[in-house]
Amino acid sequence: MRRLKFYIQSFLIDRRIWLGIFGVVLVAMMISYNDFYVLSYPGQKTAAAYYYFLAFNQTVAMATYLIVASQSSITLFCEDYGQNRLAFILPRSGYWRYALGLVSRVVIRVYLIGVLSGGLLLAYFLLGAAPVSGPVTLGSPIVDMSNSWLFVDGHYISFYLLMISNIGLMLSFYALLGVWLTVYYPNKMTSYMIPIFWWFIFTEFRLEQVVPFFLFPPSVFSTGNTMIEAMNYYGFGSQAVRYGIGMIYPYFYLVIMSLLIAWAIKVAIQNRWQFYEKEGIV
């Protein structure tokens, strides 16, 4: 209990956490401003889900989201490396425990940034008179959103909670990949760009043509209904099974990838231990 209290206090006083939260919210507000205030008229307000989808489905904003969210944790290994803490931490905790601790800190920090910023953004839309619900037609963007069936069936709380949570999962995943590369090149200045580097590779090199949809990060963490549409296309299971998988699979995917990345970090540190000694770091 005392350790949990310490972690919560550390989270609350970390300025990088709050910078990430307000950075994501500010950019999302700017992206959605035109539709939310300029193009909407009295009596024609669209559900808050639409503006949320608009804010987090813009390529131009994703780089900023990744930078401001991951900056709270992307340099954790660089700090241990640069401040000569590895020589004290690794003999006591061991490679595997250190790697798991590093991964868990990254996931928790960035996920909470995504969830808190998503919650603040949703509150901003609701306070701006955007309704929780609204009419859903075939041409409505809400139909194309992740887990849109919850919205259609009237499960608005579950829909919005999953919508907010998926953003945290996506940001955590790219931050994890970034931290893994910092083990090989622990430079704080360049580390901030690594999550964007990974996101660019996954989204711009047409990897979806060779990587199965259930392993492809942009599909798993998409704000759209990509996973369920793909399962519909391949005729996988019943509709209830597809809906259930669509809800829980992103969490399962992140847990598995976190363990794999922790193992990769452990192996990388073991293989580079002599390098760290020669560099005078440990």
N, C-alpha and C positions, 0 to 999 in steps of 0.2 A: 504494500500500500504506500509506503514511504517512497519507494522508487517510482511508482506511478505518479505520485504527487510531484516528484522532482522533474519528471519528464513533461508533465503538463505545465509547470512553471517555466521550464526552459523553452517550451514551445511558445508560451504567451509573451515572453520577454525578447524573443528573437526578432529583431527588426526585419530580417530577410523574409520571414514568414509573412508579416503584414505587408511588406513591399510586394510580395507575390500576389497576395489576395487582392489588394487594391489595384495593382497593375492589371490583373486579368479583368476585374470588374470595369475599370476605366476604359480599356480597349473595347470590351464587349458593348459598353454603353455607346461608345463612339460609332461602332459598326452598325448598331441597330437604331441610332438616333433618327436617321432619315425616315425610316418606315414607321417608327414608334410615334414620332411627333409631327413630322411634316406631311406624310402621306395618309395619316389616319384622321378621320373626321368624327364628330359626335354621332353616336349611334352606329358607327361602323368599326368599332374596336375589335381586333382579332385576339384570339386567346393568347395568353402570355407564352405558351409553348412555341408559337410561331416566331416570336421575336428572339426567343432563346435559340431556336434552331438557326435563325438567320445570323445571330452573333457568333455561333460556334461552327458554322459551315462555310466560312469565308477563308479562302486560301491566304489572302493577304494578311489576315490577323493571326494565323496559326503560329508563325514564327515568333511573334511577340508573346503569345500565350506560353509557348515552350520556354522562352528565355526567362520571363518574369516568374514562372512557376518553378522551374528547375534550379534557379539561382540559389535557392535556399539550401540545396543539398548537393548540387553537382560538384562542389569543391571539397566535400568532406574528406575524401581520400587525399586530395592535394594538400589539405591542411595537416593531416597526419604525417604525410610524407615530408612536407616542408618544415614542420616544427619538430622533426626527429622523434615523433611519438611511436613510430613503428617498432623500434628496438625495445620499448617497454611494454607495448600492448601485445605484440604477437607471441612472445615467450609465455605470457601469462594466460592469454585467451586461446591461443592456437589459431591456425589459419582458417579453419572452417567456422569457428565461432565468430571470429572477427568479420569474415565475409558475410555471414548471416546477419550480424549486427549492423554492418554497413548497409546492406540491402534493406533491412527492415526500417532503418532510419530514413532512407531515401523514400521508400514507399509511403510510410506514414506521413512524412512531412508534405510531400507533393500531393498525395491524395487529399489530405485535409485542406490544403490550399485550394484544390479544385472544387471540393465540396462546399467550403465556406464561401468562396467567391461565387459559385453557382447559386448558393442560397441567397446571398446578398443581391445578386443580379435579378433573381426571381422576385425578391421583395421589392426591388426598384420598379419592375414592370407592374406588379400588382398595385403598388402605391400610385403608379401613374395611370390607374384606371383600366388596365388591361384585365379582362375577365379570366378566371381560371379555366372556364370551359368555353365552348363556342360551337357553331355548326361545322360539321365535317362533311365536305363534298369530295367527289372523286378528284377534283383539281386542287384540293387543299394541300398545302405543304405538310400539314400535320400527318396526313396519311403516309408520307414517306419517312416519318421519323422512327427512331428506334422504339420498339414496344408500343407502337401507336394503337394497337388493339386495346390496351388498357384505357387509353383516352376515349376511344370509341365506345367502350363498354361502361364508361362512367367512373372508372377507378382512377380518379385524378391525382389523389395523393400518391399512390404507388407509381403512377406514370412520372410525376415530377421528381420524386425521390430517385428513381432509376435514371432519369435524364441527367440530374445533377451528379449522381454518383459515377456515371459513365465518363464524364469529363475528367473527374479525378483519376479514374483508372487509366485513361489514355495518357494524361500528363505524367503519371507515375511510370508507365512503361517506357516512354522515351527518356525520362530522366535516368532510369535504371541502365539502359543501354549506354547512356552518356557516362555514367560513373564507371562502368566496366572498362571503357576505353581510357579513362584517366589513370587506370592502373598501369597502362603501358606508356602513357605520356602525361605525367602529373603536372600539367601547367595550368594554373588557375585562369589565365586570360583566355586561352583557347578552349577551355572546358565548357564555357558558356555556350559555345556554338555547336557542340557535339550533338545535343538532342535535335537541333534543327537539321544537322547533317543526316541523321538517321531518318527523320521524317521525310526529307527530300528524296532520299534513296527509295523509300517504300512507296512514295506517291508519284514520282516522276519517271521511274524507269520501267513501268509496265510489268512489275513483278507479279501482279495478280494473274498474269497469263501462265505463269509457271508454278506459283505457290498456291496450294489449296486454300479455299476461302476461309476454312476454320483455323488456318495457321497464319493467315495474312493479317497483320496488325490493323491496317486501315479498315478492314472489313469487320474485325472483331470489336473494335472500339469506335465504330462509325456512329455518327449522330443520326444516320439514316437507318433504314430497315434492311440493310444489306444481308445480315446473317439469315433472317427469316426468309427473305426472298430467295437466297441461294438454296436453302433447304426445301423451299417450295418447288424450285426448279428441278432439283434432283429427286423429289418425291420422298424425302426422308421423314419417316414416322407420320403420326397423325398430327392434326393441327394443334392439339393440346401439347403434344411433345415438342413441337417446334416452338411454340410460344414459351414453354418452360425453359428450353435450352437457350432461347434468345435472351431470357432474363438472367440466368445464372452463369452462362458460359464465359462472359468477359471476366468474372471474378476467378473462375477456375483457371482460365488462361493466364491471368496475371500471377496467380500463386505458382503455377508450374514454371512460368518464365522467371519468376523471382528466384526459385530454387536453382534453376539452370544457370542463371547469371551469378548467383552466389557461388556455385561450384566453379564456374569459369573464373571468377575473381580469386578464389582460393588457389586454383591451379596457376594462375598468372602470378600471384604473389610468391608462391613456392618456387616457380621457375625463375623469377627475377630477384630472389633474395640476395644472391651473390652480387647482382648488379647494384642493388641498393647499398650493399656493404662497400663496394669499390667506389661508389660515388660519395661515400662519407655520410650517407643519410642515416644509416643504422650502425 
